[in-house]
Amino acid sequence: MVSTVGITDTIKSLSDLQTRCNLHQAEDENFFNEWLTDLPQLNPQEQSGITRIKRRYDYHRVDGLLLEGTINLLVVSPLLELAGFLDSPYRICSPYGINLEIEEPEATIRGFIDVVVQEKLWIFVVESKRNSIPVITAIPQLLAYMLTTPHRDKSVFGMATNGDEFIFIKLAITDKPEYDVSRTFSLFPRRHELAEVLQILKRLGELMIA
């Protein structure tokens, strides 16, 4: 009999996901170089936009940790707009319910992703109500969502954020799915890296419609 459980109740670590979905981290250091190479330059309007996002985030963050809805409103949605993802030719699906079939034991994992762009970019917001949770803790769940992609013949990408940090993931679906992860980008300090985050989003956007 197949049971139905929540993703957060089932996938606790990368080890869980690797074992249950035959997933492994890519050994080729060039497997995920999209976050490093051919990044587009930002125009003055985009530079102004990220300055505005940073200013608003700092204004609200000073009172304490922010919930998922606030992070989406202050950071994720404005970034998607600056990247051009809210207009043609891109399509947004949010929220996104998924079912992930896994074996041994048989189960169907269910859950929700915050935003999916073009069915090729999966965005997950980590919510923290008490203590700051590192964004890397989202990697197993985000990969679990990405494994449900209908684009089995192409690579798909993911971005996770807790507001303070961002991280990107690439997943290739093969007989033995493989993935790799970018470094962590920071928004919270004064010398933030939000420009780099937007550049990467724009670069992934180019790949999604290529």
C-alpha positions in Angstrom: 0.0 0.0 0.0 1.3 3.4 -0.9 1.3 6.0 1.9 1.1 9.7 1.6 3.3 11.9 3.7 4.7 15.4 3.8 8.0 16.3 2.3 9.2 17.8 5.5 8.3 14.6 7.4 10.1 12.4 5.0 13.1 14.1 3.4 15.3 15.2 6.4 18.7 15.2 4.7 20.5 14.9 1.4 21.4 11.3 2.4 17.6 10.5 2.5 17.1 12.0 -0.9 20.2 10.4 -2.5 19.2 7.0 -1.2 15.6 7.1 -2.1 15.8 8.8 -5.5 19.2 7.5 -6.7 20.6 11.0 -6.7 24.2 12.1 -6.5 26.3 15.2 -6.6 28.0 15.9 -9.9 31.8 15.2 -9.9 32.5 17.4 -13.0 33.4 20.9 -11.6 31.9 22.4 -14.8 28.5 20.7 -14.4 27.0 23.8 -12.9 29.0 26.8 -14.3 25.9 28.8 -15.2 26.1 30.8 -12.0 29.7 31.7 -12.8 30.0 32.4 -16.5 28.3 34.7 -19.1 26.4 36.7 -16.5 24.6 39.7 -18.0 25.5 43.2 -16.9 22.8 45.1 -15.0 21.4 48.3 -16.4 20.9 51.4 -14.2 17.2 50.6 -13.7 18.1 47.1 -12.4 20.8 48.5 -10.1 18.3 51.0 -8.7 15.9 48.1 -8.2 18.2 46.0 -6.1 19.1 49.1 -4.1 15.4 49.6 -3.3 15.0 45.9 -2.4 17.9 46.1 0.0 16.7 49.3 1.6 13.2 47.8 2.2 14.5 44.5 3.5 16.8 46.3 6.0 13.9 48.5 7.2 11.8 45.4 8.0 14.5 43.0 9.0 15.8 45.3 11.8 12.7 44.3 13.8 13.6 40.6 13.7 13.3 37.5 11.6 10.8 37.7 8.7 8.2 35.2 7.8 7.9 33.5 4.4 5.1 35.8 3.1 7.1 38.9 3.9 10.3 37.6 2.3 8.3 36.8 -0.8 6.8 40.3 -0.8 9.9 42.3 -0.1 12.6 40.2 -1.9 11.5 37.3 -4.2 8.7 39.0 -6.1 10.7 42.2 -6.8 13.6 40.1 -8.0 11.4 38.1 -10.3 10.1 41.3 -11.8 13.5 42.8 -12.3 14.6 39.5 -14.0 11.7 39.9 -16.4 10.0 36.6 -15.2 6.5 38.2 -14.7 6.1 39.0 -18.4 6.1 37.2 -21.7 7.6 34.8 -22.6 7.8 33.4 -19.1 5.0 31.7 -17.2 4.6 31.7 -13.4 2.9 28.9 -11.4 2.5 29.6 -7.7 1.9 27.9 -5.4 2.9 24.6 -6.8 1.6 21.3 -5.3 3.7 18.3 -6.2 3.7 14.5 -5.8 7.0 12.7 -5.8 7.0 9.0 -6.3 9.7 7.1 -4.4 10.4 3.5 -3.7 11.4 1.3 -0.7 9.2 1.9 1.1 6.6 3.0 -1.4 5.3 6.4 -0.7 4.1 9.6 -2.3 5.7 12.7 -0.9 3.5 15.8 -1.1 4.4 19.5 -0.6 4.3 23.0 -2.0 6.9 25.1 -3.7 6.7 28.9 -3.5 7.2 29.8 -7.2 7.9 27.9 -10.4 9.1 29.8 -13.5 8.6 28.2 -16.9 8.5 24.8 -15.1 12.3 25.1 -15.1 13.2 27.4 -12.2 12.0 26.3 -8.8 12.1 28.9 -5.9 11.8 27.9 -2.3 11.6 30.3 0.7 12.8 29.0 4.0 10.7 30.4 6.9 12.2 30.9 10.3 10.0 31.9 13.3 12.5 31.6 16.1 16.1 31.1 15.1 17.8 32.0 11.8 17.9 28.8 9.7 20.8 28.5 7.1 19.6 28.5 3.6 21.5 25.3 2.9 19.0 23.4 5.0 16.5 23.9 2.1 18.6 21.9 -0.4 17.1 18.4 0.2 13.5 19.7 0.0 14.1 21.9 -3.0 15.8 19.0 -4.9 12.8 16.8 -4.0 10.5 19.3 -5.7 12.8 19.7 -8.7 12.8 15.9 -9.2 9.2 16.1 -10.2 9.9 18.3 -13.2 8.2 17.2 -16.5 11.4 18.3 -18.4 13.2 15.0 -18.1 15.5 15.7 -21.0 16.8 19.1 -19.9 18.5 20.5 -16.8 16.4 22.5 -14.4 17.4 25.0 -11.8 16.4 26.0 -8.3 16.9 28.9 -5.9 16.4 28.9 -2.2 16.4 31.9 0.2 15.8 32.7 3.8 15.9 36.4 3.1 19.4 36.8 4.4 21.0 34.2 2.1 20.5 32.8 -1.4 21.7 29.6 -3.0 21.3 28.1 -6.5 21.0 24.4 -7.6 21.2 22.7 -11.0 19.6 19.3 -11.5 20.0 17.0 -14.5 17.5 14.1 -14.8 19.2 11.0 -16.1 19.2 7.3 -15.3 21.1 8.5 -12.2 20.1 12.1 -11.5 22.9 14.5 -10.6 23.0 17.9 -9.1 25.3 20.6 -7.9 25.0 23.7 -5.7 26.4 27.3 -6.0 28.1 29.1 -3.1 25.9 31.1 -0.7 25.1 34.7 -1.5 24.4 37.2 1.3 21.9 40.0 1.5 22.0 40.9 5.2 25.4 42.7 5.5 25.8 46.2 4.1 28.1 44.9 1.4 25.4 42.6 0.0 25.5 40.4 -3.1 22.0 41.0 -4.4 23.4 42.2 -7.8 25.0 38.8 -8.3 21.8 37.1 -7.4 19.9 39.1 -10.0 22.6 38.4 -12.6 22.3 34.7 -12.1 18.5 34.8 -12.3 18.8 36.7 -15.6 21.3 34.2 -16.9 19.1 31.2 -15.9 16.2 33.1 -17.6 18.1 33.1 -20.9 18.7 29.4 -20.6 15.0 28.7 -19.9 13.8 30.1 -23.2 16.8 29.1 -25.3 
